[in-house]
């Protein structure tokens, strides 16, 4: 490592690595240099002139966001000269800026407002009428108010560099310049809203949040997005038990400030008119409302009398709920017929990696790895945060990305090796990249559901043959797909990938079975487009909506979403994170509470069913889940470590099938999110 450079900032001795910008060196020393156009991780713009600093022996003020540190440099960030310059900058910015802070959605969170309070003067020398331009709506979720814009170009850069979309650009030149969509009068993009959150003023505002409330009137609850398996943290703004806004401006999760459309806006399913709020029982062929007491008694009676029950778990329920459900099935119902819909082959990978250490990648590894190979996945569509990490790695560290896909993907824009093939033939193309991959210092391999069964073993053997450090990420679809498998909601595996004493029926086998007398479905829709083989089976469904499966049920129990419960979930890379309850829907109960009440009604002793007690049991009994509790409890992510040994499994790989969600679909929840369905790009498609 190169020797550190010594400099002085505001009389304080500072050391920084060569090439460090003055604004960053000051920040690490606890000294703030204000800036509007500068944003960590994006290219340098040098447009706003708010970060001017005084450097001794320099003839004039310097731009702190583009000036690298130098040995012996003496910097003054708050001298009278600097303060006067900042006042002048603010006066120019406010020339046409409307004084509508009382109604602007950015009020209380506006960087310009903060700087005016700190450096601004009480009155302006400009008395001319301000130039006004009408507000524009670019999409259902993005509005633009040109007079508020200070042309910092943050939105343009985050859209182009961060997302790789380039939906925004600059229209006109000079005093007429303004931000505009590259499609004319509308946005055609990921509709992620990152441009709104990164805007330092109120020029870009949310179509969901605008004119609703003020930041200080909300409770801000940090929880985990309930859509894909990336594990992004979203901070939900809640007022009167209603979620009004989603963002992660405090960068408290593994995703920093990044969120896609789902994490930022697609919480509106909570308020859907189709949410279930009361239990229902089938009477004379129709579902009729009943009380919770009657519903729990009926469920307990049917499950207690069941001779051959089947249980289907969810990829969206918490680890605690998944663990308790399999415990209920195996110990309470004495059945091995428990499974969930699998969307990626994790089990075979863990078995194939037996004896290897440090072979399962984290989300953070995608930002530091020297190379990545994507097999059979449209990453920007299916795992947008992973795609964001790889793009940032390429921009900041010049990493290499390789793709083997059946169609074009966004990663092709910067890949050093893009291979096209027919769907299902991806592994046949590995040899064409062998020489390039062998030359890399390290590699992360990301694969979709096209690689399963023996294909996973073939992939690991290929990785071993490269002679370099290789890590793997098996893609799965939903927020707790990985957790459901880890917790033993599987016909062939108990918690921690322990072989089941007896292999039960898989989801497909349960649906086709003729002799099931009870089918208990928790948070899943396995009968969508299908009929249950056992027409005499009593079907119990716990769900938020009247899905196709719920419509065919004999008893429906309204359940809470992940935004309405506490617990933990495990993301696609095995990182455990904590959910926090943000809202509540009248009449709905958390799945764990429902299961606990049924167990109580049946007279079963399965232990206390509160989330913290169940998680304590998980940490003690599930291999790999003895994660540091303070890290998880404080909102961090801790990677679980599955057993480092053989995992015998006879599961049929043909039953592993991804839903192939896009940015604008998310299984059942996607169907009930008006926002996801209102953007012009919805529902979208892969490899386009």
C-alpha positions in Angstrom: 0.0 0.0 0.0 1.3 3.5 -0.9 2.4 5.8 1.9 -0.3 8.0 3.4 -0.3 11.7 2.6 -0.2 14.2 5.5 -2.2 17.3 5.3 -4.0 19.8 7.5 -7.7 20.6 7.4 -9.0 23.3 9.6 -6.0 23.1 11.8 -6.4 19.3 12.3 -3.7 16.9 11.1 -5.2 14.4 8.6 -3.8 11.4 6.8 -5.3 10.1 3.6 -4.4 7.7 0.8 -3.0 9.1 -2.4 -5.8 10.1 -4.8 -8.3 10.8 -2.0 -10.4 13.9 -2.7 -10.3 16.7 -0.2 -14.0 16.4 0.5 -13.6 12.7 1.4 -10.5 13.3 3.5 -12.3 16.0 5.5 -15.4 13.7 5.9 -13.2 10.9 7.4 -11.8 13.5 9.8 -15.3 14.5 10.9 -15.3 17.8 9.0 -18.2 18.5 6.6 -17.6 20.3 3.3 -21.1 21.0 1.9 -21.8 20.0 -1.7 -24.8 19.5 -4.0 -23.4 17.9 -7.1 -20.9 15.6 -5.4 -22.2 12.1 -4.5 -20.2 9.2 -3.2 -19.8 6.5 -5.8 -20.8 8.6 -8.8 -18.5 10.4 -11.3 -17.3 13.9 -10.5 -19.3 16.8 -11.8 -17.9 20.0 -10.3 -21.1 21.8 -11.1 -22.5 23.4 -8.0 -19.4 25.3 -6.5 -20.8 24.8 -3.0 -17.7 22.8 -1.9 -15.2 25.6 -2.5 -12.3 25.6 0.0 -9.3 27.8 0.7 -5.9 26.1 0.2 -2.8 27.9 1.3 -0.4 28.9 -1.5 -3.2 28.5 -4.1 -4.2 31.8 -5.8 -7.9 31.2 -5.6 -10.6 29.0 -4.0 -10.5 25.3 -5.0 -13.3 22.8 -5.7 -13.1 20.3 -2.8 -15.0 17.6 -4.6 -12.4 17.3 -7.5 -9.2 18.3 -5.7 -7.0 15.4 -4.6 -4.9 15.6 -1.4 -1.3 16.5 -1.6 1.6 16.3 0.9 1.7 19.3 3.2 -1.5 20.8 1.9 -3.2 23.2 4.3 -7.0 23.5 3.8 -9.5 25.9 5.3 -13.1 24.8 4.9 -14.9 27.5 6.8 -12.9 30.7 6.5 -14.6 34.1 6.0 -13.6 33.9 2.3 -15.2 30.5 1.9 -18.3 31.5 3.8 -18.8 34.5 1.5 -18.3 32.3 -1.6 -21.0 29.9 -0.4 -23.4 32.7 0.3 -22.9 33.9 -3.3 -23.4 30.4 -4.7 -26.7 30.1 -2.7 -27.9 33.5 -3.9 -27.5 32.5 -7.5 -29.2 29.1 -6.9 -32.2 30.9 -5.3 -32.5 33.4 -8.2 -35.4 31.4 -9.7 -35.9 28.8 -7.0 -39.5 29.1 -5.8 -39.9 29.9 -2.1 -42.4 27.1 -1.5 -40.7 25.2 1.3 -44.0 25.0 3.3 -45.6 22.8 0.6 -42.5 21.2 -1.0 -42.2 17.5 -0.2 -38.5 17.9 0.5 -39.2 20.3 3.3 -37.3 19.1 6.4 -35.0 16.9 4.3 -33.7 19.5 1.8 -30.0 20.0 1.4 -30.5 23.4 -0.1 -32.8 24.4 2.8 -30.1 23.3 5.2 -27.4 25.3 3.5 -29.5 28.4 3.3 -30.2 28.3 7.0 -26.4 28.0 7.6 -25.0 30.4 5.0 -27.9 32.3 3.4 -28.8 36.0 3.9 -32.1 37.2 5.1 -33.2 38.9 1.9 -32.3 38.7 -1.8 -31.0 41.4 -4.1 -33.1 40.0 -6.9 -36.5 41.6 -7.1 -37.5 40.5 -10.6 -40.3 38.0 -11.1 -39.1 34.4 -10.9 -39.2 32.4 -14.0 -41.9 29.7 -13.7 -42.3 26.4 -15.5 -45.3 24.1 -14.9 -44.7 20.9 -13.1 -44.4 17.8 -15.2 -45.4 14.2 -14.5 -43.0 11.8 -16.1 -44.5 8.6 -14.8 -47.0 7.4 -12.1 -44.2 7.6 -9.6 -42.0 10.5 -10.7 -42.9 14.2 -10.9 -40.5 17.0 -12.0 -40.6 20.7 -10.9 -38.1 22.5 -13.1 -37.8 25.8 -11.1 -36.7 23.8 -8.0 -33.9 22.1 -9.9 -30.3 23.3 -9.2 -28.8 21.3 -12.1 -26.5 19.1 -9.9 -26.9 16.2 -12.3 -27.1 13.6 -9.6 -30.3 12.1 -11.1 -28.7 11.8 -14.5 -25.6 10.1 -13.1 -27.4 7.6 -10.8 -29.7 6.6 -13.7 -26.9 6.2 -16.2 -24.0 5.0 -14.0 -25.7 3.4 -11.1 -28.7 1.8 -12.9 -27.3 1.5 -16.5 -30.6 2.9 -17.8 -29.8 6.4 -19.1 -33.4 7.5 -19.0 -32.5 11.0 -18.0 -30.4 13.6 -19.8 -30.0 17.4 -20.2 -32.3 19.3 -22.5 -31.1 22.6 -24.1 -28.0 24.5 -23.0 -27.0 27.5 -20.9 -29.7 29.3 -18.9 -32.4 27.1 -20.7 -30.8 23.8 -19.6 -33.0 21.5 -17.6 -33.2 17.8 -16.8 -35.5 15.8 -19.1 -36.4 12.2 -20.0 -34.6 10.8 -23.0 -38.0 9.5 -24.3 -39.4 13.1 -24.7 -42.2 13.6 -22.2 -42.1 10.4 -20.2 -39.8 8.1 -18.4 -39.1 4.6 -19.8 -37.0 3.0 -17.2 -36.9 0.8 -14.1 -39.2 3.2 -12.3 -36.9 2.7 -9.3 -37.2 6.2 -7.9 -33.4 6.4 -7.0 -33.4 9.8 -8.9 -36.0 11.1 -6.4 -34.1 10.1 -3.3 -30.7 11.3 -4.6 -32.1 14.7 -5.6 -30.9 17.3 -3.0 -33.9 19.5 -3.5 -37.6 19.0 -4.3 -37.2 19.0 -8.0 -38.0 15.3 -8.3 -40.9 14.1 -6.1 -42.7 10.8 -5.5 -46.2 10.3 -7.0 -47.0 8.2 -4.0 -45.7 10.4 -1.2 -46.2 13.9 -2.5 -48.4 16.2 -0.4 -49.2 13.3 2.0 -47.3 14.3 5.2 -44.1 15.6 6.7 -41.0 13.5 7.6 -41.3 14.5 11.3 -44.9 13.3 11.4 -44.0 9.7 10.5 -42.4 6.8 12.4 -39.5 5.4 10.4 -39.3 1.7 10.6 -36.4 -0.2 9.0 -37.4 -3.6 7.8 -36.6 -6.0 4.9 -38.3 -5.7 1.5 -40.9 -8.5 1.2 -40.5 -9.0 -2.6 -37.4 -10.6 -4.2 -34.6 -12.5 -2.3 -32.0 -9.7 -2.4 -32.6 -8.8 1.2 -32.6 -5.0 0.7 -33.5 -2.9 3.7 -36.4 -0.5 3.2 -37.3 2.2 5.7 -41.0 2.6 5.8 -42.5 5.9 6.8 -45.6 5.1 8.8 -48.4 7.5 10.0 -51.5 6.4 11.8 -50.6 2.8 11.1 -50.5 3.4 7.4 -47.3 3.0 5.3 -46.9 6.2 3.3 -43.3 6.1 2.0 -40.4 3.7 1.5 -36.7 4.6 1.1 -33.4 3.8 2.8 -31.8 7.2 3.0 -29.8 6.3 6.2 -28.0 3.6 4.2 -28.5 1.2 7.1 -28.9 -2.0 5.1 -26.7 -4.1 2.9 -28.1 -2.2 0.0 -27.0 1.2 1.1 -29.4 3.8 -0.4 -30.4 1.6 -3.4 -33.9 0.4 -3.8 -35.8 -0.9 -6.9 -39.5 -0.2 -7.7 -40.6 -3.0 -5.4 -38.7 -1.9 -2.3 -39.5 1.8 -2.7 -43.1 1.8 -3.9 -44.7 -1.7 -3.9 -45.9 -1.7 -0.4 -49.4 -0.6 -1.5 -50.7 -4.2 -1.5 -51.1 -3.6 2.3 -54.0 -1.3 1.6 -55.6 -3.4 -1.2 -59.3 -3.6 -1.1 -58.9 -7.4 -1.5 -57.0 -7.9 1.7 -58.6 -10.6 3.8 -59.6 -9.4 7.3 -61.8 -12.1 8.6 -61.6 -16.0 8.6 -64.0 -17.7 6.2 -65.5 -21.2 6.1 -67.1 -23.0 3.2 -70.8 -23.3 3.7 -73.0 -24.8 1.0 -70.2 -24.3 -1.6 -69.6 -20.6 -0.7 -67.0 -19.0 1.7 -68.8 -17.3 4.5 -67.2 -15.1 7.3 -66.8 -16.7 10.7 -65.1 -15.7 14.0 -61.5 -16.4 14.8 -62.6 -18.6 17.7 -64.7 -20.8 15.4 -62.0 -20.9 12.7 -59.2 -22.0 15.1 -61.4 -24.7 16.6 -62.3 -26.0 13.1 -58.7 -26.0 12.0 -57.5 -27.7 15.1 -60.3 -30.4 14.9 -59.5 -31.2 11.2 -55.7 -31.4 11.8 -56.1 -33.4 15.0 -58.2 -36.0 13.2 -56.0 -36.1 10.0 -54.6 -39.5 9.1 -52.6 -38.3 6.1 -52.1 -34.6 6.1 -50.0 -32.5 3.8 -48.4 -29.1 4.7 -47.1 -26.6 2.1 -45.0 -23.7 3.5 -44.1 -20.3 2.1 -41.1 -18.5 0.7 -42.3 -15.2 2.2 -42.9 -16.2 5.9 -40.2 -15.6 8.5 -37.6 -18.1 9.6 -39.4 -18.4 12.9 -42.7 -19.3 11.1 -41.0 -21.7 8.7 -39.2 -23.5 11.6 -42.4 -23.7 13.7 -44.4 -25.0 10.8 -42.1 -27.9 10.1 -42.0 -28.6 13.8 -45.8 -28.6 13.9 -45.9 -31.0 10.9 -43.2 -33.4 12.1 -43.9 -33.4 15.8 -47.5 -32.3 16.0 -49.1 -34.0 13.0 -46.6 -36.8 12.7 -46.2 -36.3 9.0 -43.2 -35.9 6.6 -45.5 -34.4 4.0 -44.1 -30.9 4.2 -42.5 -28.9 1.5 -42.4 -25.5 -0.2 -42.1 -24.4 -3.9 -38.4 -24.4 -4.7 -37.1 -21.8 -7.2 -33.4 -22.6 -7.1 -31.1 -25.6 -6.3 -29.4 -24.7 -3.1 -29.3 -28.2 -1.7 -27.2 -29.8 -4.4 -24.7 -26.9 -4.3 -24.2 -27.3 -0.5 -23.7 -31.1 -1.1 -21.3 -30.5 -4.0 -19.2 -28.0 -1.9 -18.8 -30.5 0.9 -15.4 -30.0 2.5 -14.8 -26.6 1.0 -14.8 -23.4 3.1 -15.6 -19.9 2.1 -17.3 -21.0 -1.1 -20.7 -19.2 -0.6 -20.6 -15.6 -1.6 -22.3 -12.7 0.1 -23.9 -9.7 -1.6 -20.9 -7.6 -0.6 -18.6 -10.0 -2.5 -20.2 -8.8 -5.7 -18.7 -5.4 -5.1 -15.2 -6.7 -4.4 -14.7 -9.7 -6.6 -12.4 -9.5 -9.6 -14.8 -11.3 -11.9 -18.3 -12.6 -12.0 -20.0 -15.2 -14.2 -23.8 -15.0 -14.6 -25.5 -18.2 -15.9 -29.1 -18.2 -17.0 -30.3 -15.1 -15.3 -31.4 -11.6 -16.3 -29.9 -10.2 -13.2 -31.0 -6.5 -13.6 -34.6 -7.8 -13.8 -34.5 -10.7 -11.4 -32.0 -9.5 -8.8 -31.6 -5.7 -9.3 -29.4 -5.1 -6.2 -27.0 -7.7 -7.3 -26.9 -6.1 -10.8 -26.3 -2.7 -9.1 -23.3 -4.2 -7.1 -21.7 -5.6 -10.1 -22.1 -2.4 -12.1 -20.5 -0.4 -9.2 -17.7 -2.9 -9.0 -17.0 -2.4 -12.7 -17.1 1.4 -12.4 -15.0 1.6 -9.3 -12.6 -1.4 -9.6 -12.8 -2.4 -13.3 -14.0 -5.9 -12.5 -14.8 -8.3 -15.3 -18.3 -9.7 -15.9 -19.2 -12.7 -18.1 -22.7 -13.8 -19.1 -24.2 -17.0 -20.5 -27.9 -16.3 -21.2 -30.6 -17.2 -23.7 -31.1 -13.5 -24.6 -29.6 -10.0 -24.1 -29.2 -8.7 -20.6 -28.1 -5.3 -19.2 -24.8 -6.7 -18.0 -23.8 -7.1 -21.7 -23.2 -3.3 -21.7 -20.0 -3.8 -19.7 -19.3 -7.6 -20.0 -16.0 -8.9 -21.3 -17.6 -12.1 -22.5 -21.3 -12.4 -23.5 -22.4 -15.8 -24.7 -25.8 -16.6 -26.2 -27.4 -20.0 -26.2 -30.7 -21.8 -26.2 -32.5 -22.0 -22.8 -31.3 -25.0 -20.9 -28.0 -25.3 -22.8 -26.1 -22.8 -20.7 -23.7 -25.2 -19.1 -22.6 -26.4 -22.5 -21.0 -23.0 -23.1 -18.7 -23.0 -20.0 -15.7 -24.3 -22.0 -15.8 -21.4 -24.3 -14.9 -19.1 -21.4 -12.4 -21.4 -19.7 -9.2 -19.6 -20.7 -10.6 -16.2 -19.8 -11.9 -17.3 -16.4 -8.6 -19.1 -15.5 -6.8 -15.8 -15.9 -8.9 -14.1 -13.3 -7.8 -13.6 -9.7 -11.1 -14.6 -8.2 -14.6 -15.4 -9.4 -18.2 -15.4 -8.2 -20.6 -17.7 -10.2 -24.3 -16.7 -10.1 -26.7 -19.2 -11.6 -30.4 -19.5 -12.1 -32.9 -22.4 -12.1 -31.5 -23.6 -15.4 -28.6 -25.2 -13.4 -29.9 -27.9 -11.1 -29.3 -31.5 -10.0 -26.2 -32.9 -11.7 -25.8 -29.6 -13.5 -24.8 -28.0 -10.2 -22.2 -30.7 -9.6 -20.9 -30.1 -13.2 -20.6 -26.4 -12.5 -18.7 -26.9 -9.2 -16.3 -29.3 -10.9 -15.7 -26.7 -13.6 -15.1 -24.1 -10.9 -12.6 -26.4 -9.2 -10.7 -26.9 -12.5 -10.0 -23.2 -12.9 -7.4 -23.2 -10.1 -8.6 -19.9 -8.7 -10.8 -18.9 -5.7 -14.4 -19.4 -6.7 -17.6 -18.6 -4.8 -21.2 -19.4 -5.7 -24.6 -17.8 -5.5 -27.7 -20.0 -6.3 -30.5 -17.7 -7.2 -33.9 -18.1 -5.6 -37.0 -16.0 -6.0 -38.5 -14.6 -2.8 -37.7 -12.8 0.4 -37.3 -16.0 2.4 -36.9 -18.8 -0.2 -33.5 -19.6 1.2 -34.8 -19.5 4.8 -37.6 -21.9 4.1 -35.1 -24.5 3.0 -32.7 -23.8 5.8 -35.5 -24.2 8.3 -36.5 -27.6 7.0 -39.7 -26.8 5.1 -38.7 -29.7 2.8 -39.9 -33.2 2.2 -36.4 -34.6 2.4 -34.6 -32.4 4.8 -35.0 -31.2 8.4 -33.7 -27.9 9.7 -30.0 -27.3 8.9 -30.0 -29.7 6.0 -30.2 -32.8 8.2 -31.6 -35.7 6.3 -35.2 -36.4 7.2 -36.0 -39.6 9.0 -38.6 -40.3 6.4 -39.0 -38.6 3.0 -42.5 -37.2 2.6 -44.4 -35.9 -0.4 -43.2 -32.9 -2.4 -45.5 -30.0 -3.3 -46.3 -31.6 -6.7 -46.9 -35.0 -5.2 -49.2 -33.5 -2.5 -51.3 -31.8 -5.2 -51.5 -35.0 -7.2 -52.1 -37.3 -4.2 -55.5 -39.0 -4.1 -55.5 -39.9 -0.4 -54.7 -36.7 1.5 -57.4 -35.9 4.0 -56.1 -32.4 5.0 -54.0 -30.0 3.1 -52.7 -27.0 5.1 -51.3 -24.2 2.9 -49.4 -21.4 4.6 -48.8 -18.3 2.4 -48.6 -20.0 -0.9 -50.7 -20.4 -4.1 -49.8 -24.0 -5.3 -53.3 -24.6 -6.8 -53.1 -21.7 -9.3 -54.2 -23.2 -12.5 -54.3 -26.7 -11.0 -56.8 -29.0 -9.3 -56.2 -30.9 -6.1 -56.0 -34.7 -6.7 -57.7 -35.6 -3.5 -61.1 -34.0 -3.9 -62.1 -35.1 -0.4 -59.2 -33.3 1.3 -60.1 -30.5 3.7 -58.1 -27.5 2.6 -56.9 -24.9 5.1 -55.3 -21.8 3.7 -53.5 -18.9 5.5 -53.0 -16.0 3.2 -53.4 -12.2 2.7 -55.6 -12.5 -0.3 -58.2 -14.8 -1.8 -55.8 -16.5 -4.2 -56.9 -19.3 -6.5 -55.8 -21.8 -3.8 -57.8 -19.8 -1.1 -60.9 -19.8 -3.4 -60.7 -23.6 -3.4 -60.2 -23.8 0.3 -62.7 -25.0 3.0 -61.2 -22.7 5.6 -59.3 -19.4 5.0 -57.4 -17.6 7.7 -56.3 -14.0 7.1 -52.5 -13.6 7.7 -50.3 -10.6 8.1 -47.6 -9.5 5.6 -43.9 -9.2 6.5 -44.4 -5.5 6.9 -46.8 -6.3 9.7 -44.7 -8.7 11.8 -41.4 -9.2 13.5 -38.9 -12.0 13.0 -36.0 -12.8 10.7 -35.5 -13.7 7.0 -32.6 -15.1 5.1 -31.7 -13.6 1.7 -30.4 -15.3 -1.4 -26.8 -15.4 -0.1 -27.7 -16.7 3.3 -27.5 -13.4 5.2 -29.9 -13.3 8.2 -31.7 -10.0 8.8 -34.4 -8.7 11.1 -38.0 -7.7 10.2 -39.7 -5.0 12.2 -43.4 -4.5 12.3 -44.4 -1.2 10.6 -48.2 -1.4 10.1 -51.2 -3.5 11.1 -54.2 -4.7 9.2 -57.4 -5.2 11.3 -58.4 -8.8 11.5 -55.1 -10.3 10.2 -52.8 -12.3 12.4 -49.1 -13.2 11.9 -48.7 -16.8 10.6 -46.7 -17.7 13.7 -49.5 -16.6 16.0 -52.0 -18.5 13.9 -49.9 -21.7 14.1 -49.4 -21.2 17.8 -53.1 -20.8 18.5 -54.0 -23.9 16.5 -51.3 -25.9 18.4 -52.8 -24.6 21.7 -56.3 -25.6 20.5 -55.0 -29.1 19.7 -53.3 -29.4 23.1 -49.8 -29.6 21.5 -46.7 -28.5 23.4 -44.4 -27.1 20.7 -42.9 -24.4 22.8 -43.5 -20.7 23.1 -44.5 -19.2 19.7 -43.1 -15.7 20.1 -40.6 -14.7 17.4 -37.7 -14.1 19.8 -38.2 -17.4 21.6 -38.4 -19.4 18.4 -35.3 -17.6 17.0 -33.4 -18.6 20.2 -34.3 -22.2 19.5 -33.2 -21.8 15.9 -29.8 -20.5 16.9 -29.4 -23.4 19.3 -30.6 -26.2 17.0 -30.2 -25.3 13.4 -26.6 -25.7 12.1 -25.2 -22.5 10.7 -27.7 -20.2 12.4 -25.8 -19.5 15.6 -25.3 -16.0 14.1 -24.2 -13.1 16.3 -27.4 -11.8 17.9 -26.3 -8.2 18.4 -25.6 -7.8 14.7 -29.0 -9.1 13.6 -30.9 -7.3 16.5 -29.3 -3.9 15.6 -30.4 -4.1 11.9 -27.2 -5.7 10.4 -26.8 -8.8 8.3 -25.0 -12.0 9.4 -24.3 -14.8 7.0 -25.5 -18.2 8.1 -23.1 -21.1 7.5 -24.8 -24.3 6.2 -23.4 -27.6 7.1 -20.0 -28.2 5.5 -20.7 -31.8 4.7 -22.7 -34.1 2.5 -26.5 -33.4 2.1 -28.1 -36.5 0.8 -31.2 -35.6 -1.1 -33.6 -37.4 -3.5 -35.6 -34.3 -4.5 -36.7 -34.2 -8.1 -34.8 -31.4 -9.8 -37.6 -31.0 -12.3 -39.8 -29.5 -9.5 -37.3 -26.7 -9.1 -38.7 -23.8 -11.2 -38.3 -20.0 -10.9 -41.3 -17.8 -11.4 -39.1 -15.6 -13.6 -40.2 -12.4 -12.1 -39.3 -9.1 -13.7 -38.8 -5.7 -12.0 -42.6 -5.3 -12.3 -43.9 -8.7 -11.1 -43.6 -10.4 -7.7 -45.8 -13.4 -7.6 -49.0 -13.0 -5.6 -48.0 -9.7 -4.1 -47.2 -8.2 -7.5 -50.8 -8.9 -8.6 -52.2 -6.9 -5.8 -49.8 -3.9 -6.1 -51.4 -1.1 -8.1 -48.1 0.8 -8.4 -46.3 -2.1 -10.0 -49.1 -2.6 -12.5 -49.6 1.1 -13.3 -46.2 1.8 -14.8 -46.1 1.5 -18.6 -43.2 -1.0 -18.5 -45.4 -3.6 -16.5 -45.4 -6.5 -16.5 -42.2 -6.5 -18.6 -40.3 -9.6 -19.6 -36.8 -11.1 -19.3 -34.0 -11.0 -21.8 -35.3 -7.9 -23.7 
